[in-house]
Amino acid sequence: MNARPKSSPAPGQVLVLGLVGGLVLALFWFWVSAEGSAVPQNPWHAKVAVVGAPQAVTPLAAGLEHGGFRVITAPTEAKALDLVEHRKVDAIVNLDTNQLQTAQAASSLTAIVLPQVLSSPQFNLHLQSSEVKPLAAGDPTSLGIMFICLGTVLSALPAGIALAFLMRRRRPSSLADAGVRIGVIAVYAGVSALAIAALADGILGYGGTQMLTIWGFGTLMGAAVMGTAVALVGGLGLPGILLSALPFLFFGIPAAPVPSPWDWESTVYRVLGPLDPFGATANGIKNGIFFKSASQAENLWVLAVWIAVPVALITAMGWWSERAAHANALAPATGTSSYALEGAA
C-alpha cells in the first residue's frame, strides 16, 4: 500500500498564516467592537405596554413609537404584567394609576431611558416608578451572565482544538473514531458546564433551578463550541483555529444581549446576534432565570443547529476516511492506491 503521509506545514507557511490570520482577526475584532460601541440614539422597537383610556393612550403611543419604542396596549395591569412574564414587553406605563413599572432584567437601558423620555417636555409625565423584574443581587449589572458564557467558550474552544490535534490523526479515521470524538465532546461539555454553573452559584448566587438553567445552556453551548473546533481543525488544520474563534469570541462577545439588549444595539448585532450561540445562550440563561414563562424555542433551535452541523461534519470525515481505507485495502496488487493516484495527479 503506497499510502503517502501528509507533510506538516512549513515554518514559513505557519508564520504567514499566523501573521495574516492575526491581522484579519484583529481588523474583524475592531470592526465588530466599533460597530457595537456605536449604540443608536433611539432603540429599535423596544417593547412597552401601556394601560389606560384610548384617548390618553393614542397620543402617548404615537410619540413613543416615533422615538423608537414599540407600544403594546394592555386592557389591565394584570395583562401587562403577564406580557412582562412572557418577555413580550420590557416596561409598563399605567396611565390609570400614574405608574411606570420597569423590568431591568429584560432591559436595563429601557429602565433608564424611558423615565427620562416620559418626563421630557414632549410628554410631561411624572410617573411613580417601580421595578417588577430586578436583577440579581449578586449580579447587579447582568455581566455575570456574559462571563458565564465567556467561561464556557474559553473552556470548550481550546479543548476542541487539543482534541483534534492530539489524536493519532487530525481527522477521524473511521465512523467509530468519529463517534468517540463526539462522545468526548458531549462528556466534556456537560462536566465543564456543571463546574461553571457551580461557580455561578457560589459567586453570583444563581442557585437551585437557576443553576440547572446555566448547566443546561452551558452544556449546549460547550458542545457547539467544542464540536465546531474539532470539525474545523480536523478539516482545515491551522486555519480552522482562526475560523472557530470567529463566531464565539470575536463576534459572539459583542453580539451578546447583555448588558445591552438587542433592541438597543446596531443592525448587525440586532439581526445576527440571536443566531450566534453566544447570544442564544446568554438570552436563554436570562430567560430561564428571570422569565420562566418566556419562550426558549429560538434559543434552543439556534444551539441545536450549531451542534448538529459540526457533528455531521465529524461523522462525514469519519465515513470518508473509512471508505478511503476500504478502497485502499481492495486496491490491485500493483500497489496503486487512492493515495498514490492522488499524488500522481
PEKA-V586472 format. One record per residue. RES is the residue in three letters. PHI is phi in whole degrees, 0 to 359 (NA if undefined). Layout:
BEGIN
res=RES phi=PHI
res=RES phi=PHI
END
This chain:
BEGIN
res=MET phi=NA
res=ASN phi=266
res=ALA phi=294
res=ARG phi=260
res=PRO phi=296
res=LYS phi=284
res=SER phi=279
res=SER phi=285
res=PRO phi=297
res=ALA phi=294
res=PRO phi=305
res=GLY phi=296
res=GLN phi=295
res=VAL phi=297
res=LEU phi=296
res=VAL phi=298
res=LEU phi=299
res=GLY phi=296
res=LEU phi=290
res=VAL phi=293
res=GLY phi=298
res=GLY phi=297
res=LEU phi=294
res=VAL phi=298
res=LEU phi=294
res=ALA phi=296
res=LEU phi=293
res=PHE phi=297
res=TRP phi=299
res=PHE phi=297
res=TRP phi=296
res=VAL phi=291
res=SER phi=289
res=ALA phi=295
res=GLU phi=297
res=GLY phi=290
res=SER phi=284
res=ALA phi=277
res=VAL phi=292
res=PRO phi=297
res=GLN phi=294
res=ASN phi=243
res=PRO phi=287
res=TRP phi=248
res=HIS phi=59
res=ALA phi=297
res=LYS phi=274
res=VAL phi=225
res=ALA phi=267
res=VAL phi=236
res=VAL phi=246
res=GLY phi=159
res=ALA phi=292
res=PRO phi=305
res=GLN phi=293
res=ALA phi=268
res=VAL phi=288
res=THR phi=301
res=PRO phi=294
res=LEU phi=295
res=ALA phi=297
res=ALA phi=298
res=GLY phi=291
res=LEU phi=294
res=GLU phi=292
res=HIS phi=294
res=GLY phi=270
res=GLY phi=103
res=PHE phi=272
res=ARG phi=243
res=VAL phi=262
res=ILE phi=241
res=THR phi=282
res=ALA phi=234
res=PRO phi=291
res=THR phi=221
res=GLU phi=294
res=ALA phi=299
res=LYS phi=293
res=ALA phi=295
res=LEU phi=295
res=ASP phi=295
res=LEU phi=295
res=VAL phi=296
res=GLU phi=300
res=HIS phi=271
res=ARG phi=56
res=LYS phi=267
res=VAL phi=221
res=ASP phi=252
res=ALA phi=197
res=ILE phi=232
res=VAL phi=254
res=ASN phi=255
res=LEU phi=285
res=ASP phi=288
res=THR phi=255
res=ASN phi=60
res=GLN phi=234
res=LEU phi=239
res=GLN phi=246
res=THR phi=249
res=ALA phi=236
res=GLN phi=299
res=ALA phi=297
res=ALA phi=274
res=SER phi=202
res=SER phi=291
res=LEU phi=290
res=THR phi=298
res=ALA phi=295
res=ILE phi=273
res=VAL phi=279
res=LEU phi=301
res=PRO phi=301
res=GLN phi=292
res=VAL phi=294
res=LEU phi=292
res=SER phi=272
res=SER phi=291
res=PRO phi=303
res=GLN phi=298
res=PHE phi=251
res=ASN phi=54
res=LEU phi=252
res=HIS phi=252
res=LEU phi=263
res=GLN phi=282
res=SER phi=265
res=SER phi=211
res=GLU phi=247
res=VAL phi=258
res=LYS phi=223
res=PRO phi=289
res=LEU phi=288
res=ALA phi=293
res=ALA phi=298
res=GLY phi=278
res=ASP phi=219
res=PRO phi=290
res=THR phi=246
res=SER phi=66
res=LEU phi=293
res=GLY phi=302
res=ILE phi=295
res=MET phi=296
res=PHE phi=292
res=ILE phi=298
res=CYS phi=294
res=LEU phi=296
res=GLY phi=299
res=THR phi=297
res=VAL phi=296
res=LEU phi=293
res=SER phi=273
res=ALA phi=280
res=LEU phi=295
res=PRO phi=295
res=ALA phi=295
res=GLY phi=293
res=ILE phi=296
res=ALA phi=296
res=LEU phi=300
res=ALA phi=291
res=PHE phi=277
res=LEU phi=271
res=MET phi=289
res=ARG phi=301
res=ARG phi=233
res=ARG phi=298
res=ARG phi=263
res=PRO phi=301
res=SER phi=271
res=SER phi=197
res=LEU phi=295
res=ALA phi=295
res=ASP phi=297
res=ALA phi=298
res=GLY phi=296
res=VAL phi=297
res=ARG phi=295
res=ILE phi=296
res=GLY phi=295
res=VAL phi=298
res=ILE phi=300
res=ALA phi=297
res=VAL phi=293
res=TYR phi=296
res=ALA phi=300
res=GLY phi=293
res=VAL phi=292
res=SER phi=294
res=ALA phi=294
res=LEU phi=295
res=ALA phi=297
res=ILE phi=293
res=ALA phi=297
res=ALA phi=295
res=LEU phi=295
res=ALA phi=297
res=ASP phi=292
res=GLY phi=289
res=ILE phi=266
res=LEU phi=260
res=GLY phi=86
res=TYR phi=272
res=GLY phi=251
res=GLY phi=64
res=THR phi=294
res=GLN phi=296
res=MET phi=296
res=LEU phi=296
res=THR phi=297
res=ILE phi=297
res=TRP phi=298
res=GLY phi=297
res=PHE phi=290
res=GLY phi=296
res=THR phi=297
res=LEU phi=296
res=MET phi=293
res=GLY phi=300
res=ALA phi=295
res=ALA phi=295
res=VAL phi=292
res=MET phi=294
res=GLY phi=297
res=THR phi=296
res=ALA phi=296
res=VAL phi=298
res=ALA phi=292
res=LEU phi=288
res=VAL phi=292
res=GLY phi=297
res=GLY phi=276
res=LEU phi=242
res=GLY phi=80
res=LEU phi=303
res=PRO phi=302
res=GLY phi=296
res=ILE phi=295
res=LEU phi=295
res=LEU phi=293
res=SER phi=288
res=ALA phi=279
res=LEU phi=302
res=PRO phi=289
res=PHE phi=263
res=LEU phi=253
res=PHE phi=285
res=PHE phi=251
res=GLY phi=297
res=ILE phi=296
res=PRO phi=290
res=ALA phi=274
res=ALA phi=293
res=PRO phi=277
res=VAL phi=226
res=PRO phi=279
res=SER phi=269
res=PRO phi=292
res=TRP phi=300
res=ASP phi=285
res=TRP phi=247
res=GLU phi=251
res=SER phi=288
res=THR phi=300
res=VAL phi=303
res=TYR phi=283
res=ARG phi=296
res=VAL phi=273
res=LEU phi=268
res=GLY phi=305
res=PRO phi=295
res=LEU phi=268
res=ASP phi=268
res=PRO phi=298
res=PHE phi=296
res=GLY phi=294
res=ALA phi=296
res=THR phi=291
res=ALA phi=299
res=ASN phi=292
res=GLY phi=294
res=ILE phi=295
res=LYS phi=299
res=ASN phi=298
res=GLY phi=295
res=ILE phi=276
res=PHE phi=252
res=PHE phi=228
res=LYS phi=293
res=SER phi=272
res=ALA phi=286
res=SER phi=288
res=GLN phi=251
res=ALA phi=301
res=GLU phi=296
res=ASN phi=299
res=LEU phi=290
res=TRP phi=295
res=VAL phi=299
res=LEU phi=294
res=ALA phi=298
res=VAL phi=293
res=TRP phi=292
res=ILE phi=272
res=ALA phi=295
res=VAL phi=296
res=PRO phi=300
res=VAL phi=299
res=ALA phi=295
res=LEU phi=293
res=ILE phi=297
res=THR phi=296
res=ALA phi=296
res=MET phi=296
res=GLY phi=296
res=TRP phi=297
res=TRP phi=295
res=SER phi=296
res=GLU phi=295
res=ARG phi=294
res=ALA phi=295
res=ALA phi=296
res=HIS phi=294
res=ALA phi=295
res=ASN phi=294
res=ALA phi=294
res=LEU phi=264
res=ALA phi=296
res=PRO phi=300
res=ALA phi=295
res=THR phi=296
res=GLY phi=90
res=THR phi=280
res=SER phi=247
res=SER phi=297
res=TYR phi=289
res=ALA phi=294
res=LEU phi=300
res=GLU phi=298
res=GLY phi=290
res=ALA phi=295
res=ALA phi=293
END
